[in-house]
Amino acid sequence: MIFFDASHRYEGVKAECEWAKSVGIKIISGHDYGNPNPRFGVTRAVDEVFGKDNIKVVGMCWRVIKNSQK
């Protein structure tokens, strides 16, 4: 499992998510999903990498469990 809460800009979040997906981490999660701050690109990056239907969101935390339903 990995939990991201460092980079909040689109490019950084997307790179972190693509890396985690490529190395076989089963549970990938992070913070600030849905944050309205215009400098944050968390929601867009996470949606693009994993697909919105595969993401479980609680508050502002998100998670994806690979090879599983939400």
PDB file with SEQRES, HELIX, SHEET and CRYST1 records, atoms N, CA, C and O in Angstrom:
SEQRES   1 A   70  MET ILE PHE PHE ASP ALA SER HIS ARG TYR GLU GLY VAL          
SEQRES   2 A   70  LYS ALA GLU CYS GLU TRP ALA LYS SER VAL GLY ILE LYS          
SEQRES   3 A   70  ILE ILE SER GLY HIS ASP TYR GLY ASN PRO ASN PRO ARG          
SEQRES   4 A   70  PHE GLY VAL THR ARG ALA VAL ASP GLU VAL PHE GLY LYS          
SEQRES   5 A   70  ASP ASN ILE LYS VAL VAL GLY MET CYS TRP ARG VAL ILE          
SEQRES   6 A   70  LYS ASN SER GLN LYS                                          
HELIX    1 AA1 TYR A   10  SER A   22  1                                  13    
HELIX    2 AA2 VAL A   42  PHE A   50  1                                   9    
HELIX    3 AA3 LYS A   52  ASN A   54  5                                   3    
SHEET    1 AA1 4 ILE A   2  PHE A   4  0                                        
SHEET    2 AA1 4 ILE A  27  GLY A  30  1                                        
SHEET    3 AA1 4 CYS A  61  ILE A  65 -1                                        
SHEET    4 AA1 4 LYS A  56  VAL A  58 -1                                        
CRYST1    1.000    1.000    1.000  90.00  90.00  90.00 P 1           1          
ATOM      1  N   MET A   1       0.841  -1.173   0.000  1.00  0.00           N  
ATOM      2  CA  MET A   1       0.000   0.000   0.000  1.00  0.00           C  
ATOM      3  C   MET A   1       0.887   1.237   0.000  1.00  0.00           C  
ATOM      4  O   MET A   1       1.971   1.259   0.583  1.00  0.00           O  
ATOM      5  N   ILE A   2       0.381   2.269  -0.679  1.00  0.00           N  
ATOM      6  CA  ILE A   2       1.066   3.554  -0.658  1.00  0.00           C  
ATOM      7  C   ILE A   2       0.014   4.649  -0.507  1.00  0.00           C  
ATOM      8  O   ILE A   2      -1.101   4.523  -1.013  1.00  0.00           O  
ATOM      9  N   PHE A   3       0.378   5.731   0.198  1.00  0.00           N  
ATOM     10  CA  PHE A   3      -0.513   6.862   0.409  1.00  0.00           C  
ATOM     11  C   PHE A   3       0.221   8.124  -0.008  1.00  0.00           C  
ATOM     12  O   PHE A   3       1.266   8.458   0.551  1.00  0.00           O  
ATOM     13  N   PHE A   4      -0.333   8.826  -0.998  1.00  0.00           N  
ATOM     14  CA  PHE A   4       0.284  10.053  -1.508  1.00  0.00           C  
ATOM     15  C   PHE A   4      -0.355  11.282  -0.881  1.00  0.00           C  
ATOM     16  O   PHE A   4      -1.578  11.409  -0.832  1.00  0.00           O  
ATOM     17  N   ASP A   5       0.498  12.188  -0.401  1.00  0.00           N  
ATOM     18  CA  ASP A   5       0.038  13.490   0.085  1.00  0.00           C  
ATOM     19  C   ASP A   5       1.195  14.485   0.024  1.00  0.00           C  
ATOM     20  O   ASP A   5       1.364  15.304   0.927  1.00  0.00           O  
ATOM     21  N   ALA A   6       1.986  14.412  -1.040  1.00  0.00           N  
ATOM     22  CA  ALA A   6       3.128  15.319  -1.162  1.00  0.00           C  
ATOM     23  C   ALA A   6       2.875  16.315  -2.281  1.00  0.00           C  
ATOM     24  O   ALA A   6       2.589  17.486  -2.032  1.00  0.00           O  
ATOM     25  N   SER A   7       2.980  15.848  -3.492  1.00  0.00           N  
ATOM     26  CA  SER A   7       2.735  16.723  -4.629  1.00  0.00           C  
ATOM     27  C   SER A   7       1.229  16.920  -4.785  1.00  0.00           C  
ATOM     28  O   SER A   7       0.453  15.987  -4.583  1.00  0.00           O  
ATOM     29  N   HIS A   8       0.826  18.116  -5.138  1.00  0.00           N  
ATOM     30  CA  HIS A   8      -0.593  18.366  -5.367  1.00  0.00           C  
ATOM     31  C   HIS A   8      -0.846  18.917  -6.769  1.00  0.00           C  
ATOM     32  O   HIS A   8      -1.993  19.113  -7.171  1.00  0.00           O  
ATOM     33  N   ARG A   9       0.220  19.160  -7.496  1.00  0.00           N  
ATOM     34  CA  ARG A   9       0.078  19.651  -8.866  1.00  0.00           C  
ATOM     35  C   ARG A   9      -0.166  18.468  -9.799  1.00  0.00           C  
ATOM     36  O   ARG A   9       0.317  17.360  -9.566  1.00  0.00           O  
ATOM     37  N   TYR A  10      -0.915  18.728 -10.844  1.00  0.00           N  
ATOM     38  CA  TYR A  10      -1.343  17.680 -11.769  1.00  0.00           C  
ATOM     39  C   TYR A  10      -0.183  16.794 -12.231  1.00  0.00           C  
ATOM     40  O   TYR A  10      -0.262  15.570 -12.127  1.00  0.00           O  
ATOM     41  N   GLU A  11       0.883  17.399 -12.735  1.00  0.00           N  
ATOM     42  CA  GLU A  11       1.988  16.617 -13.299  1.00  0.00           C  
ATOM     43  C   GLU A  11       2.620  15.692 -12.265  1.00  0.00           C  
ATOM     44  O   GLU A  11       2.920  14.535 -12.560  1.00  0.00           O  
ATOM     45  N   GLY A  12       2.819  16.205 -11.050  1.00  0.00           N  
ATOM     46  CA  GLY A  12       3.428  15.396 -10.001  1.00  0.00           C  
ATOM     47  C   GLY A  12       2.537  14.258  -9.550  1.00  0.00           C  
ATOM     48  O   GLY A  12       2.999  13.131  -9.372  1.00  0.00           O  
ATOM     49  N   VAL A  13       1.267  14.548  -9.365  1.00  0.00           N  
ATOM     50  CA  VAL A  13       0.329  13.510  -8.928  1.00  0.00           C  
ATOM     51  C   VAL A  13       0.198  12.437 -10.000  1.00  0.00           C  
ATOM     52  O   VAL A  13       0.182  11.245  -9.692  1.00  0.00           O  
ATOM     53  N   LYS A  14       0.104  12.855 -11.250  1.00  0.00           N  
ATOM     54  CA  LYS A  14      -0.025  11.883 -12.337  1.00  0.00           C  
ATOM     55  C   LYS A  14       1.203  10.973 -12.394  1.00  0.00           C  
ATOM     56  O   LYS A  14       1.068   9.759 -12.551  1.00  0.00           O  
ATOM     57  N   ALA A  15       2.388  11.549 -12.269  1.00  0.00           N  
ATOM     58  CA  ALA A  15       3.617  10.750 -12.290  1.00  0.00           C  
ATOM     59  C   ALA A  15       3.661   9.770 -11.118  1.00  0.00           C  
ATOM     60  O   ALA A  15       4.039   8.612 -11.299  1.00  0.00           O  
ATOM     61  N   GLU A  16       3.281  10.215  -9.930  1.00  0.00           N  
ATOM     62  CA  GLU A  16       3.257   9.322  -8.761  1.00  0.00           C  
ATOM     63  C   GLU A  16       2.290   8.163  -8.982  1.00  0.00           C  
ATOM     64  O   GLU A  16       2.620   7.010  -8.704  1.00  0.00           O  
ATOM     65  N   CYS A  17       1.105   8.470  -9.479  1.00  0.00           N  
ATOM     66  CA  CYS A  17       0.087   7.435  -9.695  1.00  0.00           C  
ATOM     67  C   CYS A  17       0.512   6.441 -10.768  1.00  0.00           C  
ATOM     68  O   CYS A  17       0.330   5.234 -10.607  1.00  0.00           O  
ATOM     69  N   GLU A  18       1.078   6.946 -11.861  1.00  0.00           N  
ATOM     70  CA  GLU A  18       1.537   6.047 -12.923  1.00  0.00           C  
ATOM     71  C   GLU A  18       2.661   5.148 -12.421  1.00  0.00           C  
ATOM     72  O   GLU A  18       2.711   3.967 -12.768  1.00  0.00           O  
ATOM     73  N   TRP A  19       3.559   5.692 -11.612  1.00  0.00           N  
ATOM     74  CA  TRP A  19       4.636   4.877 -11.045  1.00  0.00           C  
ATOM     75  C   TRP A  19       4.057   3.779 -10.159  1.00  0.00           C  
ATOM     76  O   TRP A  19       4.410   2.610 -10.312  1.00  0.00           O  
ATOM     77  N   ALA A  20       3.173   4.145  -9.235  1.00  0.00           N  
ATOM     78  CA  ALA A  20       2.598   3.158  -8.314  1.00  0.00           C  
ATOM     79  C   ALA A  20       1.847   2.075  -9.072  1.00  0.00           C  
ATOM     80  O   ALA A  20       1.916   0.899  -8.716  1.00  0.00           O  
ATOM     81  N   LYS A  21       1.142   2.465 -10.098  1.00  0.00           N  
ATOM     82  CA  LYS A  21       0.402   1.497 -10.915  1.00  0.00           C  
ATOM     83  C   LYS A  21       1.361   0.541 -11.635  1.00  0.00           C  
ATOM     84  O   LYS A  21       1.073  -0.649 -11.759  1.00  0.00           O  
ATOM     85  N   SER A  22       2.490   1.057 -12.105  1.00  0.00           N  
ATOM     86  CA  SER A  22       3.423   0.243 -12.889  1.00  0.00           C  
ATOM     87  C   SER A  22       4.227  -0.743 -12.056  1.00  0.00           C  
ATOM     88  O   SER A  22       4.661  -1.768 -12.583  1.00  0.00           O  
ATOM     89  N   VAL A  23       4.441  -0.468 -10.774  1.00  0.00           N  
ATOM     90  CA  VAL A  23       5.283  -1.350  -9.961  1.00  0.00           C  
ATOM     91  C   VAL A  23       4.483  -2.392  -9.189  1.00  0.00           C  
ATOM     92  O   VAL A  23       5.050  -3.152  -8.403  1.00  0.00           O  
ATOM     93  N   GLY A  24       3.210  -2.432  -9.399  1.00  0.00           N  
ATOM     94  CA  GLY A  24       2.411  -3.497  -8.812  1.00  0.00           C  
ATOM     95  C   GLY A  24       1.940  -3.269  -7.395  1.00  0.00           C  
ATOM     96  O   GLY A  24       1.627  -4.232  -6.696  1.00  0.00           O  
ATOM     97  N   ILE A  25       1.879  -2.038  -6.951  1.00  0.00           N  
ATOM     98  CA  ILE A  25       1.338  -1.764  -5.623  1.00  0.00           C  
ATOM     99  C   ILE A  25      -0.165  -2.015  -5.683  1.00  0.00           C  
ATOM    100  O   ILE A  25      -0.847  -1.482  -6.559  1.00  0.00           O  
ATOM    101  N   LYS A  26      -0.678  -2.809  -4.772  1.00  0.00           N  
ATOM    102  CA  LYS A  26      -2.078  -3.222  -4.832  1.00  0.00           C  
ATOM    103  C   LYS A  26      -3.049  -2.131  -4.367  1.00  0.00           C  
ATOM    104  O   LYS A  26      -4.084  -1.923  -5.000  1.00  0.00           O  
ATOM    105  N   ILE A  27      -2.736  -1.441  -3.288  1.00  0.00           N  
ATOM    106  CA  ILE A  27      -3.622  -0.387  -2.780  1.00  0.00           C  
ATOM    107  C   ILE A  27      -2.901   0.943  -2.940  1.00  0.00           C  
ATOM    108  O   ILE A  27      -1.846   1.173  -2.348  1.00  0.00           O  
ATOM    109  N   ILE A  28      -3.489   1.811  -3.749  1.00  0.00           N  
ATOM    110  CA  ILE A  28      -2.918   3.119  -4.025  1.00  0.00           C  
ATOM    111  C   ILE A  28      -3.919   4.145  -3.524  1.00  0.00           C  
ATOM    112  O   ILE A  28      -5.100   4.092  -3.866  1.00  0.00           O  
ATOM    113  N   SER A  29      -3.440   5.083  -2.711  1.00  0.00           N  
ATOM    114  CA  SER A  29      -4.366   6.038  -2.117  1.00  0.00           C  
ATOM    115  C   SER A  29      -3.674   7.382  -1.916  1.00  0.00           C  
ATOM    116  O   SER A  29      -2.463   7.519  -2.089  1.00  0.00           O  
ATOM    117  N   GLY A  30      -4.484   8.361  -1.546  1.00  0.00           N  
ATOM    118  CA  GLY A  30      -3.925   9.682  -1.323  1.00  0.00           C  
ATOM    119  C   GLY A  30      -4.952  10.639  -0.757  1.00  0.00           C  
ATOM    120  O   GLY A  30      -6.065  10.254  -0.401  1.00  0.00           O  
ATOM    121  N   HIS A  31      -4.550  11.890  -0.683  1.00  0.00           N  
ATOM    122  CA  HIS A  31      -5.368  12.927  -0.050  1.00  0.00           C  
ATOM    123  C   HIS A  31      -5.592  14.077  -1.018  1.00  0.00           C  
ATOM    124  O   HIS A  31      -4.887  14.213  -2.017  1.00  0.00           O  
ATOM    125  N   ASP A  32      -6.569  14.891  -0.713  1.00  0.00           N  
ATOM    126  CA  ASP A  32      -6.919  16.117  -1.425  1.00  0.00           C  
ATOM    127  C   ASP A  32      -7.688  15.887  -2.718  1.00  0.00           C  
ATOM    128  O   ASP A  32      -7.682  16.746  -3.601  1.00  0.00           O  
ATOM    129  N   TYR A  33      -8.346  14.749  -2.842  1.00  0.00           N  
ATOM    130  CA  TYR A  33      -9.241  14.511  -3.972  1.00  0.00           C  
ATOM    131  C   TYR A  33     -10.450  15.426  -3.798  1.00  0.00           C  
ATOM    132  O   TYR A  33     -11.084  15.432  -2.742  1.00  0.00           O  
ATOM    133  N   GLY A  34     -10.762  16.187  -4.820  1.00  0.00           N  
ATOM    134  CA  GLY A  34     -11.894  17.104  -4.746  1.00  0.00           C  
ATOM    135  C   GLY A  34     -11.558  18.446  -4.125  1.00  0.00           C  
ATOM    136  O   GLY A  34     -12.447  19.279  -3.947  1.00  0.00           O  
ATOM    137  N   ASN A  35     -10.294  18.677  -3.791  1.00  0.00           N  
ATOM    138  CA  ASN A  35      -9.897  19.951  -3.199  1.00  0.00           C  
ATOM    139  C   ASN A  35     -10.153  21.070  -4.206  1.00  0.00           C  
ATOM    140  O   ASN A  35      -9.693  20.984  -5.345  1.00  0.00           O  
ATOM    141  N   PRO A  36     -10.876  22.113  -3.812  1.00  0.00           N  
ATOM    142  CA  PRO A  36     -11.219  23.176  -4.758  1.00  0.00           C  
ATOM    143  C   PRO A  36     -10.079  24.153  -5.065  1.00  0.00           C  
ATOM    144  O   PRO A  36     -10.242  25.030  -5.913  1.00  0.00           O  
ATOM    145  N   ASN A  37      -8.948  24.022  -4.406  1.00  0.00           N  
ATOM    146  CA  ASN A  37      -7.815  24.909  -4.671  1.00  0.00           C  
ATOM    147  C   ASN A  37      -7.427  24.770  -6.145  1.00  0.00           C  
ATOM    148  O   ASN A  37      -7.100  23.668  -6.584  1.00  0.00           O  
ATOM    149  N   PRO A  38      -7.454  25.859  -6.918  1.00  0.00           N  
ATOM    150  CA  PRO A  38      -7.181  25.765  -8.354  1.00  0.00           C  
ATOM    151  C   PRO A  38      -5.754  25.326  -8.692  1.00  0.00           C  
ATOM    152  O   PRO A  38      -5.487  24.911  -9.820  1.00  0.00           O  
ATOM    153  N   ARG A  39      -4.842  25.414  -7.732  1.00  0.00           N  
ATOM    154  CA  ARG A  39      -3.471  24.949  -7.987  1.00  0.00           C  
ATOM    155  C   ARG A  39      -3.358  23.436  -7.870  1.00  0.00           C  
ATOM    156  O   ARG A  39      -2.364  22.863  -8.314  1.00  0.00           O  
ATOM    157  N   PHE A  40      -4.338  22.783  -7.291  1.00  0.00           N  
ATOM    158  CA  PHE A  40      -4.285  21.336  -7.088  1.00  0.00           C  
ATOM    159  C   PHE A  40      -4.806  20.608  -8.331  1.00  0.00           C  
ATOM    160  O   PHE A  40      -5.817  20.994  -8.918  1.00  0.00           O  
ATOM    161  N   GLY A  41      -4.101  19.559  -8.713  1.00  0.00           N  
ATOM    162  CA  GLY A  41      -4.523  18.756  -9.860  1.00  0.00           C  
ATOM    163  C   GLY A  41      -4.762  17.311  -9.475  1.00  0.00           C  
ATOM    164  O   GLY A  41      -4.733  16.422 -10.327  1.00  0.00           O  
ATOM    165  N   VAL A  42      -5.001  17.072  -8.185  1.00  0.00           N  
ATOM    166  CA  VAL A  42      -5.144  15.703  -7.681  1.00  0.00           C  
ATOM    167  C   VAL A  42      -6.308  14.982  -8.366  1.00  0.00           C  
ATOM    168  O   VAL A  42      -6.122  13.888  -8.899  1.00  0.00           O  
ATOM    169  N   THR A  43      -7.476  15.565  -8.359  1.00  0.00           N  
ATOM    170  CA  THR A  43      -8.664  14.897  -8.892  1.00  0.00           C  
ATOM    171  C   THR A  43      -8.483  14.563 -10.367  1.00  0.00           C  
ATOM    172  O   THR A  43      -8.740  13.433 -10.781  1.00  0.00           O  
ATOM    173  N   ARG A  44      -8.051  15.513 -11.145  1.00  0.00           N  
ATOM    174  CA  ARG A  44      -7.866  15.286 -12.586  1.00  0.00           C  
ATOM    175  C   ARG A  44      -6.855  14.174 -12.853  1.00  0.00           C  
ATOM    176  O   ARG A  44      -7.105  13.293 -13.676  1.00  0.00           O  
ATOM    177  N   ALA A  45      -5.720  14.208 -12.166  1.00  0.00           N  
ATOM    178  CA  ALA A  45      -4.677  13.205 -12.391  1.00  0.00           C  
ATOM    179  C   ALA A  45      -5.136  11.810 -11.982  1.00  0.00           C  
ATOM    180  O   ALA A  45      -4.943  10.847 -12.725  1.00  0.00           O  
ATOM    181  N   VAL A  46      -5.739  11.700 -10.809  1.00  0.00           N  
ATOM    182  CA  VAL A  46      -6.193  10.394 -10.316  1.00  0.00           C  
ATOM    183  C   VAL A  46      -7.268   9.826 -11.245  1.00  0.00           C  
ATOM    184  O   VAL A  46      -7.230   8.643 -11.582  1.00  0.00           O  
ATOM    185  N   ASP A  47      -8.219  10.656 -11.658  1.00  0.00           N  
ATOM    186  CA  ASP A  47      -9.269  10.209 -12.582  1.00  0.00           C  
ATOM    187  C   ASP A  47      -8.682   9.712 -13.895  1.00  0.00           C  
ATOM    188  O   ASP A  47      -9.123   8.692 -14.424  1.00  0.00           O  
ATOM    189  N   GLU A  48      -7.688  10.427 -14.428  1.00  0.00           N  
ATOM    190  CA  GLU A  48      -7.082  10.042 -15.704  1.00  0.00           C  
ATOM    191  C   GLU A  48      -6.318   8.724 -15.604  1.00  0.00           C  
ATOM    192  O   GLU A  48      -6.407   7.887 -16.502  1.00  0.00           O  
ATOM    193  N   VAL A  49      -5.577   8.538 -14.533  1.00  0.00           N  
ATOM    194  CA  VAL A  49      -4.746   7.337 -14.412  1.00  0.00           C  
ATOM    195  C   VAL A  49      -5.577   6.096 -14.103  1.00  0.00           C  
ATOM    196  O   VAL A  49      -5.321   5.030 -14.662  1.00  0.00           O  
ATOM    197  N   PHE A  50      -6.567   6.219 -13.223  1.00  0.00           N  
ATOM    198  CA  PHE A  50      -7.290   5.043 -12.748  1.00  0.00           C  
ATOM    199  C   PHE A  50      -8.713   4.913 -13.268  1.00  0.00           C  
ATOM    200  O   PHE A  50      -9.301   3.834 -13.188  1.00  0.00           O  
ATOM    201  N   GLY A  51      -9.273   5.985 -13.796  1.00  0.00           N  
ATOM    202  CA  GLY A  51     -10.661   5.951 -14.230  1.00  0.00           C  
ATOM    203  C   GLY A  51     -11.575   6.243 -13.055  1.00  0.00           C  
ATOM    204  O   GLY A  51     -11.498   5.592 -12.014  1.00  0.00           O  
ATOM    205  N   LYS A  52     -12.435   7.223 -13.233  1.00  0.00           N  
ATOM    206  CA  LYS A  52     -13.277   7.701 -12.137  1.00  0.00           C  
ATOM    207  C   LYS A  52     -14.101   6.588 -11.492  1.00  0.00           C  
ATOM    208  O   LYS A  52     -14.335   6.618 -10.284  1.00  0.00           O  
ATOM    209  N   ASP A  53     -14.539   5.619 -12.270  1.00  0.00           N  
ATOM    210  CA  ASP A  53     -15.374   4.535 -11.739  1.00  0.00           C  
ATOM    211  C   ASP A  53     -14.605   3.563 -10.860  1.00  0.00           C  
ATOM    212  O   ASP A  53     -15.218   2.756 -10.162  1.00  0.00           O  
ATOM    213  N   ASN A  54     -13.288   3.618 -10.873  1.00  0.00           N  
ATOM    214  CA  ASN A  54     -12.467   2.691 -10.085  1.00  0.00           C  
ATOM    215  C   ASN A  54     -11.976   3.284  -8.773  1.00  0.00           C  
ATOM    216  O   ASN A  54     -11.245   2.627  -8.032  1.00  0.00           O  
ATOM    217  N   ILE A  55     -12.367   4.509  -8.482  1.00  0.00           N  
ATOM    218  CA  ILE A  55     -11.855   5.227  -7.322  1.00  0.00           C  
ATOM    219  C   ILE A  55     -12.913   5.276  -6.231  1.00  0.00           C  
ATOM    220  O   ILE A  55     -14.072   5.598  -6.494  1.00  0.00           O  
ATOM    221  N   LYS A  56     -12.519   4.962  -5.024  1.00  0.00           N  
ATOM    222  CA  LYS A  56     -13.378   5.094  -3.844  1.00  0.00           C  
ATOM    223  C   LYS A  56     -12.925   6.343  -3.105  1.00  0.00           C  
ATOM    224  O   LYS A  56     -11.739   6.504  -2.816  1.00  0.00           O  
ATOM    225  N   VAL A  57     -13.871   7.229  -2.798  1.00  0.00           N  
ATOM    226  CA  VAL A  57     -13.542   8.479  -2.128  1.00  0.00           C  
ATOM    227  C   VAL A  57     -14.285   8.564  -0.806  1.00  0.00           C  
ATOM    228  O   VAL A  57     -15.491   8.325  -0.745  1.00  0.00           O  
ATOM    229  N   VAL A  58     -13.563   8.904   0.246  1.00  0.00           N  
ATOM    230  CA  VAL A  58     -14.144   9.166   1.565  1.00  0.00           C  
ATOM    231  C   VAL A  58     -13.578  10.500   2.023  1.00  0.00           C  
ATOM    232  O   VAL A  58     -12.373  10.630   2.242  1.00  0.00           O  
ATOM    233  N   GLY A  59     -14.448  11.488   2.169  1.00  0.00           N  
ATOM    234  CA  GLY A  59     -13.965  12.833   2.474  1.00  0.00           C  
ATOM    235  C   GLY A  59     -13.117  13.322   1.330  1.00  0.00           C  
ATOM    236  O   GLY A  59     -13.586  13.403   0.194  1.00  0.00           O  
ATOM    237  N   MET A  60     -11.869  13.650   1.616  1.00  0.00           N  
ATOM    238  CA  MET A  60     -10.940  14.057   0.562  1.00  0.00           C  
ATOM    239  C   MET A  60      -9.869  12.992   0.300  1.00  0.00           C  
ATOM    240  O   MET A  60      -8.903  13.240  -0.421  1.00  0.00           O  
ATOM    241  N   CYS A  61     -10.046  11.821   0.885  1.00  0.00           N  
ATOM    242  CA  CYS A  61      -9.116  10.718   0.659  1.00  0.00           C  
ATOM    243  C   CYS A  61      -9.658   9.819  -0.449  1.00  0.00           C  
ATOM    244  O   CYS A  61     -10.862   9.580  -0.542  1.00  0.00           O  
ATOM    245  N   TRP A  62      -8.755   9.332  -1.278  1.00  0.00           N  
ATOM    246  CA  TRP A  62      -9.140   8.437  -2.367  1.00  0.00           C  
ATOM    247  C   TRP A  62      -8.323   7.165  -2.275  1.00  0.00           C  
ATOM    248  O   TRP A  62      -7.248   7.131  -1.676  1.00  0.00           O  
ATOM    249  N   ARG A  63      -8.869   6.103  -2.892  1.00  0.00           N  
ATOM    250  CA  ARG A  63      -8.105   4.855  -2.953  1.00  0.00           C  
ATOM    251  C   ARG A  63      -8.542   4.044  -4.152  1.00  0.00           C  
ATOM    252  O   ARG A  63      -9.677   4.139  -4.619  1.00  0.00           O  
ATOM    253  N   VAL A  64      -7.619   3.253  -4.631  1.00  0.00           N  
ATOM    254  CA  VAL A  64      -7.849   2.301  -5.703  1.00  0.00           C  
ATOM    255  C   VAL A  64      -7.261   0.987  -5.238  1.00  0.00           C  
ATOM    256  O   VAL A  64      -6.129   0.942  -4.756  1.00  0.00           O  
ATOM    257  N   ILE A  65      -8.017  -0.072  -5.379  1.00  0.00           N  
ATOM    258  CA  ILE A  65      -7.494  -1.412  -5.101  1.00  0.00           C  
ATOM    259  C   ILE A  65      -7.395  -2.108  -6.441  1.00  0.00           C  
ATOM    260  O   ILE A  65      -8.411  -2.391  -7.075  1.00  0.00           O  
ATOM    261  N   LYS A  66      -6.183  -2.384  -6.872  1.00  0.00           N  
ATOM    262  CA  LYS A  66      -5.964  -2.999  -8.171  1.00  0.00           C  
ATOM    263  C   LYS A  66      -6.501  -4.421  -8.193  1.00  0.00           C  
ATOM    264  O   LYS A  66      -6.438  -5.151  -7.203  1.00  0.00           O  
ATOM    265  N   ASN A  67      -7.030  -4.791  -9.351  1.00  0.00           N  
ATOM    266  CA  ASN A  67      -7.599  -6.124  -9.556  1.00  0.00           C  
ATOM    267  C   ASN A  67      -8.748  -6.415  -8.608  1.00  0.00           C  
ATOM    268  O   ASN A  67      -8.907  -7.545  -8.145  1.00  0.00           O  
ATOM    269  N   SER A  68      -9.537  -5.412  -8.322  1.00  0.00           N  
ATOM    270  CA  SER A  68     -10.668  -5.574  -7.423  1.00  0.00           C  
ATOM    271  C   SER A  68     -11.719  -4.535  -7.739  1.00  0.00           C  
ATOM    272  O   SER A  68     -11.426  -3.522  -8.375  1.00  0.00           O  
ATOM    273  N   GLN A  69     -12.922  -4.775  -7.307  1.00  0.00           N  
ATOM    274  CA  GLN A  69     -13.958  -3.748  -7.373  1.00  0.00           C  
ATOM    275  C   GLN A  69     -13.639  -2.728  -6.303  1.00  0.00           C  
ATOM    276  O   GLN A  69     -13.001  -3.063  -5.305  1.00  0.00           O  
ATOM    277  N   LYS A  70     -14.070  -1.487  -6.488  1.00  0.00           N  
ATOM    278  CA  LYS A  70     -13.861  -0.394  -5.548  1.00  0.00           C  
ATOM    279  C   LYS A  70     -13.703  -0.887  -4.141  1.00  0.00           C  
ATOM    280  O   LYS A  70     -13.518  -0.087  -3.224  1.00  0.00           O  
TER     281      LYS A  70                                                      
END                                                                             
